[in-house]
Amino acid sequence: MKFQRGDPIYQQGDFAENIYIVHQGEVKMYAVNGFPYHTYKIGDVFGDADCFLNEPRDSKAAAAIPCILYSINFDKLNELLVQFPEQKSKMLANAKKANSMHRKKMMQVEKKNPIYGIANIQDDKIIGKLKDFGFHKLNDAMSRNLVKKDLSSAVRAMIIKNMNENSQKTT
């Protein structure tokens, strides 16, 4: 499977049905807040923890650079592993370790970059939109504080959606 830079491989919450091997390129994993927390490189396997633990995808995976991935259907792999119970046990143990590592890294990234702090550039755009929506009396410090701490996710998403729609209309 070929992916270009930024192409999603799967989204958080997707049903986990495939395991991936990086043949060329790199794949980044993204926490809920949109910040990357891990990069997989040539030869690395990812997506196995969600499959083995029968859980939805715990994060978003996207191509960091153009890449080629091999995809293995988990149901087919599981049929094969019935013949090799020791190997299946080892793979399950590795999946549990990978899942634990992912969760720790995600928590670190989410703690360092709370969900309301998407990025300073985007925050500056949102501040501009707040002023467009009538919050023009706020100074930049007050606006930034509103964006960082008090602005609800729904309002933030609405503003970002509006910005994206407007940028698509101008291109």
LUMKE-100217 format. One record per residue: residue in three letters; residue number from 0; x, z, y of N, C-alpha, C in turn. Coordinates in nm, 3 decimals, m for minus. Atoms other than C-alpha are relative to their C-alpha. Last residue first. Example, Ala and Ser with C-alpha at 12.3 -4.5 7.8 and 13.67 -1.06 7.14 Angstrom:
<atoms>
+------+-----+---------+---------+---------+---------+---------+---------+---------+---------+---------+
: code : pos :     npx :     npz :     npy :    capx :    capz :    capy :     cpx :     cpz :     cpy :
+------+-----+---------+---------+---------+---------+---------+---------+---------+---------+---------+
:  Ser :   1 :  m0.082 :  m0.006 :  m0.119 :   1.367 :   0.714 :  m0.106 :  m0.077 :   0.073 :   0.109 :
:  Ala :   0 :   0.089 :   0.000 :  m0.119 :   1.230 :   0.780 :  m0.450 :   0.090 :   0.000 :   0.120 :
+------+-----+---------+---------+---------+---------+---------+---------+---------+---------+---------+
</atoms>
This chain:
<atoms>
+------+-----+---------+---------+---------+---------+---------+---------+---------+---------+---------+
: code : pos :     npx :     npz :     npy :    capx :    capz :    capy :     cpx :     cpz :     cpy :
+------+-----+---------+---------+---------+---------+---------+---------+---------+---------+---------+
:  Thr : 170 :  m0.101 :   0.083 :   0.069 :  m0.776 :  m0.342 :   2.839 :  m0.061 :  m0.125 :  m0.054 :
:  Thr : 169 :  m0.094 :   0.060 :  m0.096 :  m0.992 :  m0.178 :   3.107 :   0.103 :  m0.088 :  m0.067 :
:  Lys : 168 :   0.071 :   0.095 :  m0.083 :  m1.287 :  m0.114 :   2.875 :   0.093 :  m0.072 :   0.095 :
:  Gln : 167 :   0.027 :   0.120 :   0.080 :  m1.061 :   0.046 :   2.615 :  m0.071 :  m0.106 :   0.082 :
:  Ser : 166 :  m0.128 :   0.072 :   0.015 :  m0.922 :   0.291 :   2.875 :  m0.019 :  m0.126 :  m0.083 :
:  Asn : 165 :  m0.036 :   0.065 :  m0.126 :  m1.275 :   0.389 :   2.977 :   0.129 :  m0.078 :  m0.012 :
:  Glu : 164 :   0.093 :   0.111 :  m0.021 :  m1.380 :   0.457 :   2.619 :   0.036 :  m0.077 :   0.128 :
:  Asn : 163 :  m0.034 :   0.107 :   0.096 :  m1.067 :   0.665 :   2.556 :  m0.090 :  m0.121 :   0.020 :
:  Met : 162 :  m0.127 :   0.059 :  m0.043 :  m1.118 :   0.872 :   2.873 :   0.036 :  m0.117 :  m0.090 :
:  Asn : 161 :   0.026 :   0.075 :  m0.122 :  m1.485 :   0.932 :   2.787 :   0.126 :  m0.070 :   0.049 :
:  Lys : 160 :   0.074 :   0.119 :   0.042 :  m1.391 :   1.038 :   2.434 :  m0.027 :  m0.090 :   0.120 :
:  Ile : 159 :  m0.096 :   0.088 :   0.067 :  m1.127 :   1.274 :   2.574 :  m0.069 :  m0.129 :  m0.043 :
:  Ile : 158 :  m0.087 :   0.055 :  m0.104 :  m1.382 :   1.423 :   2.815 :   0.099 :  m0.097 :  m0.061 :
:  Met : 157 :   0.079 :   0.093 :  m0.081 :  m1.642 :   1.468 :   2.541 :   0.088 :  m0.068 :   0.105 :
:  Ala : 156 :   0.018 :   0.122 :   0.080 :  m1.383 :   1.621 :   2.305 :  m0.078 :  m0.104 :   0.079 :
:  Arg : 155 :  m0.131 :   0.067 :   0.009 :  m1.281 :   1.873 :   2.573 :  m0.013 :  m0.132 :  m0.075 :
:  Val : 154 :  m0.021 :   0.061 :  m0.131 :  m1.644 :   1.960 :   2.641 :   0.129 :  m0.079 :   0.000 :
:  Ala : 153 :   0.098 :   0.107 :  m0.016 :  m1.704 :   2.015 :   2.268 :   0.018 :  m0.071 :   0.134 :
:  Ser : 152 :  m0.040 :   0.118 :   0.076 :  m1.381 :   2.209 :   2.221 :  m0.095 :  m0.116 :   0.021 :
:  Ser : 151 :   0.045 :   0.006 :   0.139 :  m1.478 :   2.453 :   2.495 :   0.046 :  m0.129 :  m0.066 :
:  Leu : 150 :   0.076 :   0.122 :   0.022 :  m1.265 :   2.480 :   2.807 :  m0.039 :  m0.012 :  m0.146 :
:  Asp : 149 :   0.144 :  m0.020 :  m0.008 :  m1.163 :   2.840 :   2.864 :  m0.085 :  m0.122 :  m0.033 :
:  Lys : 148 :   0.061 :  m0.120 :   0.057 :  m0.802 :   2.879 :   2.766 :  m0.151 :  m0.005 :  m0.010 :
:  Lys : 147 :  m0.072 :  m0.069 :   0.107 :  m0.577 :   2.577 :   2.814 :  m0.083 :   0.109 :  m0.067 :
:  Val : 146 :  m0.022 :   0.090 :   0.112 :  m0.808 :   2.347 :   3.011 :   0.061 :   0.076 :  m0.117 :
:  Leu : 145 :   0.130 :   0.034 :   0.056 :  m0.933 :   2.624 :   3.238 :   0.015 :  m0.088 :  m0.124 :
:  Asn : 144 :   0.046 :  m0.120 :   0.069 :  m0.580 :   2.752 :   3.291 :  m0.135 :  m0.025 :  m0.066 :
:  Arg : 143 :  m0.077 :  m0.009 :   0.124 :  m0.465 :   2.399 :   3.374 :  m0.044 :   0.122 :  m0.080 :
:  Ser : 142 :   0.047 :   0.103 :   0.092 :  m0.747 :   2.363 :   3.627 :   0.071 :   0.010 :  m0.134 :
:  Met : 141 :   0.131 :  m0.043 :   0.049 :  m0.664 :   2.694 :   3.795 :  m0.054 :  m0.099 :  m0.103 :
:  Ala : 140 :  m0.021 :  m0.118 :   0.086 :  m0.297 :   2.599 :   3.818 :  m0.132 :   0.048 :  m0.058 :
:  Asp : 139 :  m0.054 :   0.040 :   0.131 :  m0.383 :   2.249 :   3.945 :   0.020 :   0.118 :  m0.094 :
:  Asn : 138 :  m0.137 :   0.047 :  m0.013 :  m0.611 :   2.378 :   4.224 :   0.055 :  m0.028 :  m0.140 :
:  Leu : 137 :  m0.098 :  m0.075 :   0.079 :  m0.985 :   2.386 :   4.164 :   0.140 :  m0.053 :   0.030 :
:  Lys : 136 :  m0.046 :  m0.115 :  m0.079 :  m1.201 :   2.253 :   4.448 :   0.104 :   0.083 :  m0.075 :
:  His : 135 :  m0.107 :   0.037 :  m0.091 :  m1.227 :   1.912 :   4.278 :   0.053 :   0.116 :   0.083 :
:  Phe : 134 :  m0.082 :  m0.120 :  m0.006 :  m1.430 :   2.052 :   3.987 :   0.117 :  m0.020 :   0.096 :
:  Gly : 133 :   0.045 :  m0.094 :  m0.102 :  m1.694 :   1.792 :   4.052 :   0.077 :   0.129 :   0.007 :
:  Phe : 132 :   0.131 :  m0.054 :   0.032 :  m1.676 :   1.572 :   3.743 :  m0.046 :   0.108 :   0.098 :
:  Asp : 131 :   0.099 :   0.108 :  m0.014 :  m1.389 :   1.368 :   3.888 :  m0.142 :   0.052 :  m0.022 :
:  Lys : 130 :   0.015 :   0.019 :  m0.145 :  m1.190 :   1.694 :   3.929 :  m0.101 :  m0.111 :   0.028 :
:  Leu : 129 :   0.073 :  m0.116 :  m0.050 :  m1.252 :   1.772 :   3.565 :  m0.025 :  m0.015 :   0.149 :
:  Lys : 128 :   0.141 :   0.022 :   0.029 :  m1.143 :   1.416 :   3.481 :  m0.085 :   0.117 :   0.048 :
:  Gly : 127 :   0.049 :   0.104 :  m0.090 :  m0.810 :   1.467 :   3.656 :  m0.148 :  m0.025 :  m0.020 :
:  Ile : 126 :   0.010 :  m0.063 :  m0.132 :  m0.761 :   1.793 :   3.472 :  m0.051 :  m0.100 :   0.102 :
:  Ile : 125 :   0.124 :  m0.078 :   0.002 :  m0.837 :   1.608 :   3.149 :  m0.020 :   0.069 :   0.134 :
:  Lys : 124 :   0.110 :   0.095 :  m0.010 :  m0.567 :   1.351 :   3.228 :  m0.134 :   0.074 :   0.005 :
:  Asp : 123 :  m0.002 :   0.052 :  m0.137 :  m0.318 :   1.631 :   3.297 :  m0.113 :  m0.100 :   0.021 :
:  Asp : 122 :   0.056 :  m0.103 :  m0.086 :  m0.421 :   1.798 :   2.970 :  m0.004 :  m0.046 :   0.145 :
:  Gln : 121 :   0.144 :   0.008 :   0.015 :  m0.357 :   1.470 :   2.786 :  m0.068 :   0.105 :   0.088 :
:  Ile : 120 :   0.042 :   0.128 :  m0.060 :  m0.006 :   1.459 :   2.924 :  m0.151 :  m0.011 :  m0.008 :
:  Asn : 119 :   0.002 :  m0.010 :  m0.146 :   0.044 :   1.830 :   2.851 :  m0.048 :  m0.128 :   0.066 :
:  Ala : 118 :  m0.127 :   0.048 :  m0.054 :  m0.057 :   1.788 :   2.489 :  m0.010 :   0.005 :   0.151 :
:  Ile : 117 :  m0.031 :   0.126 :   0.068 :  m0.336 :   1.911 :   2.261 :   0.134 :  m0.055 :   0.046 :
:  Gly : 116 :  m0.117 :   0.055 :  m0.068 :  m0.328 :   2.269 :   2.390 :   0.044 :  m0.130 :  m0.062 :
:  Tyr : 115 :   0.036 :   0.043 :  m0.134 :  m0.682 :   2.376 :   2.298 :   0.117 :  m0.060 :   0.075 :
:  Ile : 114 :   0.078 :   0.124 :  m0.001 :  m0.598 :   2.374 :   1.929 :  m0.037 :  m0.046 :   0.140 :
:  Pro : 113 :   0.143 :  m0.019 :   0.028 :  m0.327 :   2.634 :   1.970 :  m0.079 :  m0.128 :   0.024 :
:  Asn : 112 :   0.075 :   0.097 :  m0.081 :   0.031 :   2.504 :   1.966 :  m0.149 :   0.015 :  m0.030 :
:  Lys : 111 :  m0.086 :   0.043 :  m0.110 :   0.271 :   2.774 :   1.839 :  m0.074 :  m0.090 :   0.096 :
:  Lys : 110 :  m0.025 :  m0.119 :  m0.082 :   0.004 :   2.941 :   1.625 :   0.082 :  m0.038 :   0.123 :
:  Glu : 109 :   0.125 :  m0.032 :  m0.069 :  m0.120 :   2.605 :   1.498 :   0.016 :   0.123 :   0.088 :
:  Val : 108 :   0.024 :   0.102 :  m0.103 :   0.234 :   2.493 :   1.416 :  m0.125 :   0.034 :   0.080 :
:  Gln : 107 :  m0.104 :  m0.012 :  m0.102 :   0.316 :   2.817 :   1.231 :  m0.025 :  m0.097 :   0.115 :
:  Met : 106 :   0.027 :  m0.121 :  m0.077 :  m0.018 :   2.816 :   1.048 :   0.103 :   0.018 :   0.111 :
:  Met : 105 :   0.115 :   0.026 :  m0.087 :   0.035 :   2.456 :   0.941 :  m0.030 :   0.120 :   0.088 :
:  Lys : 104 :  m0.044 :   0.087 :  m0.110 :   0.384 :   2.536 :   0.812 :  m0.114 :  m0.029 :   0.096 :
:  Lys : 103 :  m0.090 :  m0.076 :  m0.088 :   0.256 :   2.831 :   0.609 :   0.044 :  m0.083 :   0.119 :
:  Arg : 102 :   0.080 :  m0.098 :  m0.075 :  m0.039 :   2.633 :   0.472 :   0.087 :   0.082 :   0.094 :
:  His : 101 :   0.081 :   0.070 :  m0.100 :   0.180 :   2.341 :   0.374 :  m0.074 :   0.100 :   0.088 :
:  Met : 100 :  m0.092 :   0.044 :  m0.105 :   0.432 :   2.566 :   0.195 :  m0.077 :  m0.069 :   0.113 :
:  Ser :  99 :  m0.041 :  m0.119 :  m0.073 :   0.152 :   2.736 :  m0.002 :   0.092 :  m0.035 :   0.117 :
:  Asn :  98 :   0.116 :  m0.043 :  m0.076 :   0.005 :   2.401 :  m0.102 :   0.033 :   0.123 :   0.084 :
:  Ala :  97 :   0.016 :   0.093 :  m0.112 :   0.347 :   2.273 :  m0.205 :  m0.116 :   0.043 :   0.089 :
:  Lys :  96 :  m0.110 :  m0.027 :  m0.095 :   0.405 :   2.582 :  m0.420 :  m0.013 :  m0.087 :   0.124 :
:  Lys :  95 :   0.030 :  m0.130 :  m0.063 :   0.062 :   2.545 :  m0.583 :   0.107 :   0.037 :   0.102 :
:  Ala :  94 :   0.109 :   0.022 :  m0.094 :   0.128 :   2.176 :  m0.646 :  m0.036 :   0.129 :   0.073 :
:  Asn :  93 :  m0.058 :   0.063 :  m0.120 :   0.463 :   2.259 :  m0.804 :  m0.106 :  m0.024 :   0.107 :
:  Ala :  92 :  m0.081 :  m0.104 :  m0.067 :   0.290 :   2.500 :  m1.044 :   0.063 :  m0.056 :   0.127 :
:  Leu :  91 :   0.095 :  m0.091 :  m0.063 :   0.029 :   2.234 :  m1.126 :   0.075 :   0.110 :   0.075 :
:  Met :  90 :   0.051 :   0.069 :  m0.118 :   0.305 :   1.979 :  m1.192 :  m0.101 :   0.087 :   0.076 :
:  Lys :  89 :  m0.107 :   0.006 :  m0.101 :   0.482 :   2.221 :  m1.424 :  m0.050 :  m0.064 :   0.129 :
:  Ser :  88 :  m0.018 :  m0.136 :  m0.051 :   0.159 :   2.294 :  m1.612 :   0.107 :   0.005 :   0.108 :
:  Lys :  87 :   0.114 :  m0.028 :  m0.089 :   0.086 :   1.922 :  m1.644 :   0.013 :   0.139 :   0.061 :
:  Gln :  86 :  m0.026 :   0.071 :  m0.126 :   0.435 :   1.865 :  m1.782 :  m0.112 :   0.026 :   0.099 :
:  Glu :  85 :  m0.111 :  m0.070 :  m0.067 :   0.377 :   2.134 :  m2.045 :   0.031 :  m0.064 :   0.134 :
:  Pro :  84 :   0.046 :  m0.122 :  m0.068 :   0.032 :   1.991 :  m2.131 :   0.113 :   0.076 :   0.072 :
:  Phe :  83 :  m0.124 :  m0.069 :  m0.036 :   0.163 :   1.639 :  m2.204 :  m0.032 :   0.129 :   0.075 :
:  Gln :  82 :  m0.096 :   0.015 :   0.110 :  m0.111 :   1.445 :  m2.387 :   0.128 :   0.080 :   0.023 :
:  Val :  81 :   0.060 :  m0.073 :   0.111 :  m0.376 :   1.571 :  m2.143 :   0.095 :  m0.002 :  m0.120 :
:  Leu :  80 :  m0.063 :  m0.131 :   0.012 :  m0.136 :   1.447 :  m1.874 :  m0.061 :   0.087 :  m0.109 :
:  Leu :  79 :  m0.131 :   0.013 :   0.064 :  m0.247 :   1.086 :  m1.931 :   0.063 :   0.137 :  m0.027 :
:  Glu :  78 :   0.026 :   0.046 :   0.138 :  m0.611 :   1.161 :  m1.856 :   0.131 :  m0.011 :  m0.078 :
:  Asn :  77 :   0.047 :  m0.117 :   0.075 :  m0.497 :   1.361 :  m1.550 :  m0.031 :  m0.035 :  m0.145 :
:  Leu :  76 :  m0.117 :  m0.082 :   0.029 :  m0.300 :   1.063 :  m1.422 :  m0.039 :   0.119 :  m0.086 :
:  Lys :  75 :  m0.076 :   0.073 :   0.103 :  m0.610 :   0.843 :  m1.452 :   0.125 :   0.079 :  m0.040 :
:  Asp :  74 :   0.077 :  m0.006 :   0.125 :  m0.821 :   1.100 :  m1.267 :   0.075 :  m0.069 :  m0.113 :
:  Phe :  73 :  m0.017 :  m0.128 :   0.068 :  m0.547 :   1.143 :  m1.004 :  m0.077 :   0.007 :  m0.131 :
:  Asn :  72 :   0.131 :  m0.061 :   0.012 :  m0.527 :   0.777 :  m0.908 :   0.011 :   0.127 :  m0.084 :
:  Ile :  71 :   0.034 :  m0.028 :   0.139 :  m0.164 :   0.707 :  m0.824 :  m0.136 :   0.069 :  m0.002 :
:  Ser :  70 :   0.115 :  m0.088 :   0.014 :  m0.079 :   0.539 :  m0.495 :  m0.032 :   0.016 :  m0.148 :
:  Tyr :  69 :   0.063 :   0.021 :   0.130 :   0.260 :   0.390 :  m0.418 :  m0.111 :   0.103 :  m0.010 :
:  Leu :  68 :   0.027 :  m0.113 :   0.088 :   0.340 :   0.387 :  m0.050 :  m0.051 :  m0.050 :  m0.134 :
:  Ile :  67 :   0.063 :   0.047 :   0.123 :   0.501 :   0.133 :   0.180 :  m0.013 :   0.121 :  m0.091 :
:  Cys :  66 :  m0.038 :  m0.049 :   0.133 :   0.583 :   0.235 :   0.533 :  m0.077 :  m0.070 :  m0.112 :
:  Pro :  65 :   0.054 :   0.087 :   0.105 :   0.589 :   0.134 :   0.898 :   0.048 :   0.048 :  m0.138 :
:  Ile :  64 :  m0.060 :   0.132 :  m0.027 :   0.686 :   0.446 :   1.094 :  m0.061 :  m0.093 :  m0.105 :
:  Ala :  63 :  m0.082 :  m0.031 :  m0.117 :   0.522 :   0.790 :   1.111 :   0.069 :  m0.127 :   0.050 :
:  Ala :  62 :  m0.132 :   0.064 :   0.002 :   0.246 :   0.671 :   0.877 :   0.074 :   0.032 :   0.130 :
:  Ala :  61 :  m0.007 :   0.129 :  m0.069 :  m0.041 :   0.919 :   0.882 :   0.143 :  m0.053 :  m0.006 :
:  Ala :  60 :  m0.127 :   0.067 :   0.030 :  m0.153 :   1.217 :   0.674 :  m0.004 :  m0.136 :   0.069 :
:  Lys :  59 :  m0.003 :   0.145 :  m0.015 :  m0.427 :   1.446 :   0.809 :   0.139 :  m0.050 :  m0.036 :
:  Ser :  58 :  m0.050 :   0.050 :  m0.128 :  m0.457 :   1.798 :   0.676 :  m0.008 :  m0.151 :   0.003 :
:  Asp :  57 :  m0.017 :  m0.112 :  m0.093 :  m0.595 :   2.019 :   0.399 :   0.051 :  m0.044 :   0.137 :
:  Arg :  56 :  m0.127 :   0.012 :  m0.070 :  m0.737 :   1.729 :   0.199 :   0.011 :   0.109 :   0.106 :
:  Pro :  55 :  m0.004 :   0.111 :  m0.096 :  m1.033 :   1.855 :  m0.001 :   0.136 :  m0.003 :   0.069 :
:  Glu :  54 :   0.041 :  m0.039 :  m0.135 :  m0.953 :   2.082 :  m0.293 :  m0.005 :  m0.123 :   0.090 :
:  Asn :  53 :   0.137 :   0.045 :  m0.018 :  m0.932 :   2.017 :  m0.667 :  m0.058 :   0.048 :   0.133 :
:  Leu :  52 :   0.078 :  m0.120 :  m0.029 :  m0.612 :   2.224 :  m0.698 :  m0.148 :  m0.032 :   0.025 :
:  Phe :  51 :  m0.012 :  m0.095 :   0.111 :  m0.432 :   1.938 :  m0.875 :  m0.086 :   0.124 :   0.021 :
:  Cys :  50 :   0.057 :   0.054 :   0.124 :  m0.562 :   1.680 :  m0.628 :   0.002 :   0.103 :  m0.112 :
:  Asp :  49 :   0.145 :   0.008 :  m0.016 :  m0.501 :   1.881 :  m0.311 :  m0.067 :  m0.050 :  m0.128 :
:  Ala :  48 :   0.055 :  m0.136 :  m0.001 :  m0.151 :   1.972 :  m0.427 :  m0.152 :  m0.003 :   0.009 :
:  Asp :  47 :   0.019 :  m0.052 :   0.135 :  m0.067 :   1.613 :  m0.525 :  m0.064 :   0.138 :  m0.001 :
:  Gly :  46 :   0.140 :   0.011 :   0.037 :  m0.123 :   1.463 :  m0.182 :  m0.029 :   0.058 :  m0.137 :
:  Phe :  45 :   0.091 :  m0.085 :  m0.076 :   0.247 :   1.406 :  m0.135 :  m0.144 :  m0.027 :  m0.042 :
:  Val :  44 :   0.136 :   0.007 :   0.052 :   0.543 :   1.278 :  m0.335 :  m0.087 :   0.091 :   0.087 :
:  Asp :  43 :   0.084 :  m0.120 :   0.000 :   0.880 :   1.215 :  m0.170 :  m0.140 :  m0.031 :  m0.052 :
:  Gly :  42 :  m0.008 :  m0.073 :   0.127 :   1.102 :   0.924 :  m0.278 :  m0.087 :   0.124 :  m0.007 :
:  Ile :  41 :  m0.014 :   0.083 :   0.120 :   1.155 :   0.789 :   0.075 :   0.020 :   0.088 :  m0.125 :
:  Lys :  40 :  m0.090 :   0.115 :  m0.009 :   1.050 :   1.046 :   0.335 :   0.008 :  m0.071 :  m0.134 :
:  Tyr :  39 :  m0.041 :   0.045 :   0.132 :   0.771 :   1.299 :   0.388 :   0.080 :  m0.129 :   0.015 :
:  Thr :  38 :  m0.024 :   0.143 :   0.016 :   0.747 :   1.468 :   0.727 :   0.046 :  m0.027 :  m0.142 :
:  His :  37 :  m0.090 :   0.035 :   0.110 :   0.591 :   1.809 :   0.792 :   0.013 :  m0.152 :  m0.007 :
:  Tyr :  36 :  m0.066 :  m0.118 :   0.056 :   0.412 :   2.000 :   1.069 :   0.094 :  m0.033 :  m0.115 :
:  Pro :  35 :  m0.059 :   0.019 :   0.133 :   0.283 :   1.731 :   1.302 :   0.069 :   0.127 :  m0.047 :
:  Phe :  34 :  m0.146 :  m0.002 :  m0.002 :   0.059 :   1.845 :   1.590 :   0.055 :  m0.019 :  m0.141 :
:  Gly :  33 :  m0.054 :   0.133 :  m0.029 :  m0.306 :   1.737 :   1.603 :   0.152 :  m0.006 :   0.005 :
:  Asn :  32 :  m0.020 :   0.015 :  m0.145 :  m0.452 :   2.089 :   1.634 :   0.062 :  m0.134 :   0.038 :
:  Val :  31 :   0.129 :   0.017 :  m0.065 :  m0.590 :   2.069 :   1.279 :   0.016 :  m0.026 :   0.150 :
:  Ala :  30 :   0.088 :  m0.117 :   0.005 :  m0.237 :   2.025 :   1.145 :  m0.129 :  m0.030 :   0.075 :
:  Tyr :  29 :   0.045 :  m0.056 :  m0.127 :  m0.079 :   1.684 :   1.098 :  m0.095 :   0.116 :  m0.023 :
:  Met :  28 :   0.120 :  m0.080 :   0.023 :   0.130 :   1.556 :   0.808 :  m0.034 :   0.069 :   0.131 :
:  Lys :  27 :   0.010 :  m0.132 :  m0.063 :   0.377 :   1.281 :   0.883 :  m0.133 :   0.063 :  m0.035 :
:  Val :  26 :   0.138 :  m0.041 :  m0.021 :   0.464 :   0.991 :   0.652 :   0.001 :   0.140 :   0.060 :
:  Glu :  25 :   0.024 :  m0.144 :  m0.010 :   0.797 :   0.812 :   0.654 :  m0.148 :   0.024 :   0.028 :
:  Gly :  24 :   0.056 :  m0.057 :  m0.121 :   0.923 :   0.466 :   0.562 :  m0.015 :   0.151 :  m0.005 :
:  Gln :  23 :  m0.075 :   0.032 :  m0.122 :   0.969 :   0.297 :   0.226 :  m0.069 :   0.070 :   0.116 :
:  His :  22 :  m0.098 :   0.099 :   0.045 :   0.863 :   0.392 :  m0.129 :   0.090 :  m0.042 :   0.116 :
:  Val :  21 :  m0.054 :   0.080 :  m0.110 :   0.682 :   0.713 :  m0.033 :   0.108 :  m0.092 :  m0.057 :
:  Ile :  20 :  m0.146 :  m0.004 :   0.003 :   0.487 :   0.834 :  m0.337 :   0.049 :  m0.092 :   0.111 :
:  Tyr :  19 :  m0.080 :   0.106 :  m0.063 :   0.117 :   0.915 :  m0.302 :   0.149 :   0.025 :  m0.017 :
:  Ile :  18 :  m0.131 :  m0.058 :  m0.030 :  m0.134 :   1.109 :  m0.513 :   0.086 :  m0.115 :   0.051 :
:  Asn :  17 :  m0.127 :   0.070 :   0.025 :  m0.491 :   0.989 :  m0.508 :   0.120 :   0.086 :   0.039 :
:  Glu :  16 :   0.008 :   0.074 :   0.125 :  m0.842 :   1.137 :  m0.541 :   0.128 :  m0.074 :  m0.035 :
:  Ala :  15 :  m0.134 :   0.034 :   0.050 :  m0.853 :   1.412 :  m0.281 :  m0.011 :  m0.070 :  m0.135 :
:  Phe :  14 :  m0.009 :  m0.031 :   0.142 :  m1.193 :   1.411 :  m0.108 :   0.136 :  m0.049 :  m0.051 :
:  Asp :  13 :   0.028 :   0.107 :   0.095 :  m1.135 :   1.388 :   0.266 :   0.010 :   0.052 :  m0.143 :
:  Gly :  12 :   0.134 :  m0.012 :   0.053 :  m1.146 :   1.715 :   0.464 :  m0.039 :  m0.111 :  m0.097 :
:  Gln :  11 :   0.030 :  m0.134 :   0.046 :  m0.841 :   1.636 :   0.676 :  m0.146 :   0.004 :  m0.045 :
:  Gln :  10 :   0.038 :  m0.095 :  m0.104 :  m0.802 :   1.262 :   0.702 :  m0.022 :   0.138 :  m0.062 :
:  Tyr :   9 :   0.124 :  m0.074 :   0.024 :  m0.620 :   1.018 :   0.477 :  m0.021 :   0.100 :   0.111 :
:  Ile :   8 :   0.002 :   0.017 :   0.145 :  m0.353 :   0.750 :   0.503 :  m0.121 :   0.074 :  m0.055 :
:  Pro :   7 :   0.032 :  m0.116 :   0.083 :  m0.403 :   0.713 :   0.876 :   0.000 :  m0.036 :  m0.148 :
:  Asp :   6 :   0.114 :   0.023 :   0.089 :  m0.216 :   0.428 :   1.046 :  m0.029 :   0.126 :  m0.082 :
:  Gly :   5 :   0.124 :  m0.059 :  m0.050 :   0.009 :   0.562 :   1.321 :  m0.121 :  m0.021 :  m0.088 :
:  Arg :   4 :  m0.017 :  m0.126 :  m0.072 :   0.301 :   0.331 :   1.247 :  m0.135 :   0.047 :   0.055 :
:  Gln :   3 :  m0.075 :   0.013 :  m0.124 :   0.186 :   0.054 :   1.013 :   0.008 :   0.137 :   0.067 :
:  Phe :   2 :   0.057 :  m0.066 :  m0.117 :   0.079 :   0.111 :   0.654 :   0.092 :  m0.024 :   0.119 :
:  Lys :   1 :  m0.079 :   0.008 :  m0.123 :   0.138 :  m0.095 :   0.341 :  m0.076 :   0.067 :   0.114 :
:  Met :   0 :   0.085 :   0.000 :  m0.116 :   0.000 :   0.000 :   0.000 :   0.090 :   0.000 :   0.123 :
+------+-----+---------+---------+---------+---------+---------+---------+---------+---------+---------+
</atoms>
